[in-house]
Amino acid sequence: MSVLAELRRRAGLTTEELARRAGVSYHVVAAHQRRGYRYGWRGDNLFRVAKVLAEALGMEEGEVARLLMGEKPA
């Protein structure tokens, strides 16, 4: 299970609910859960997606980098 999928599950959200909260499509969340940062996003776009997903999960801003690299937050 990817870090994002685990965090989403811990938050009690479905993929659809997380996408809605983050303001992104279901497909963005699903792809990020399957392949994470390797999905092909680069630079600002990658950071933006990770940031909105982290915010939707109630994560601290400093935890965004961990989500980007697929590390579990503390």
N, C-alpha and C positions, 0 to 999 in steps of 0.2 A: 504494500500500500504506500502511495506517495505521501510525502509530508503534508501537502495541501489536503489530500483526501482524509488523512488522519485528523488534521486540525478541523476540517469541515465536520467530520463525524463527531468529534468531541464537542463541537459547538451545537450539535443537534440539528444541523441543517442538511437539506438535500442539495444536490448540485444545482438544481433550479433556483432554490432559495438563495444560495450564496451568489449566484449570478445576478439575481434581481437586486440583492443588497449592494453588490459591487458596481452595478450599472454596466455589466458586460454581458455578452451572450452566453448561453448555456455551453456552446461549443468552445468558447475561450476557456471556461473553467474545466470542462471535460478534457480538453487537450493539455492544459497545464497540469491536471491531475495525472494524466498518462505519461507525459514526457517532461514536465517541469520546464526549467529554463532552457532546455535543449530544443524546445518547440520551434525555435527559429527567430524569436524576438530578439532584438538587439538594442542596446543603448537606452534611450529615453522611453521607448515603447515598452520594453521589458520591465523597466523600473515602474512605469505607470501601472501596468497590469498587476505586478506584484504588490504595489502600494495599495491599490483599491481593494484587492483581495485581502490583504492583511488588515486594512481598516474595517472591511466588512466582517472579519473574524474577531475584531476587537483587539488586535495585536498592537503593541507599542511600535512607534516609528522605527526604533532601532532594531526591531525584529525583522524588518523587511529584507535586509541583506541575507539573513538566515533562510528565509523563505526562497529567495532567489537562488541560493546555492543548494537548496534541498536539505538543509540542516533542520533538526528539530529545535524549536524555541525552548528556552529554559523554563 
